[in-house]
Amino acid sequence: MARPKTGEQSAPEKMQDAFWTLLEQKPYAQITISDVTRMSGLNRSAFYYHYGNIPELADDAIASIYDDPDITAFIAHIIRQDEGIDALRDYAIANIINPQRVASIRRLALIAGPHGSTGLANQLKTHVIEIWLSALGCDSAALNPGQRIILEFASSGILGVLAKAPEAFTPENIEWLSSSVLPTIVAQLINSLKDNGSTSAQSSRAVTA
């Protein structure tokens, strides 16, 4: 197969872009190879040269987001406690006005949103958890049942937020969220994994007191 000219998208890139466009338009389960070839301007031979089916294309498209160091930093930054609220707000707003970051966050929203699937959402949740545990230096195999519940609760909540990202992640909403108690609660929950969950229990009592 001929190589793309300099500056031209490769066939996989064209098909991945087509996949994301289609995911905005219809549920993942309804996306077909014919849809992808029509949207990308390629033929079925080109599709099968690179992928065996839609799930393989989806895995490749999603992996390109997970490999983005900026997105990894964005997810890890959610649980940072060593910076003040002003720094958190400035970081969040800087991400919102960065076109490339906005595009990647929107694609995360598509995975977590109503057009995604249980499998795609679970894959995203696993990725979020891996980033958090890596940032904390925690071993998932060493977590106790209470810590696993905390991780499940926090990661499910983040997926819910990501599903609403296009509407929720506006400069005005980021301003409000960064000044609310929510970032502190999430950060304390996840950081409590470093001390067997005891901090989270204390934090919960403090919030409800």
Order of alpha helices (4+ residues) and beta strands (2+ residues): alpha-alpha-alpha-alpha-alpha-alpha-alpha-alpha-alpha-alpha-alpha-alpha-alpha
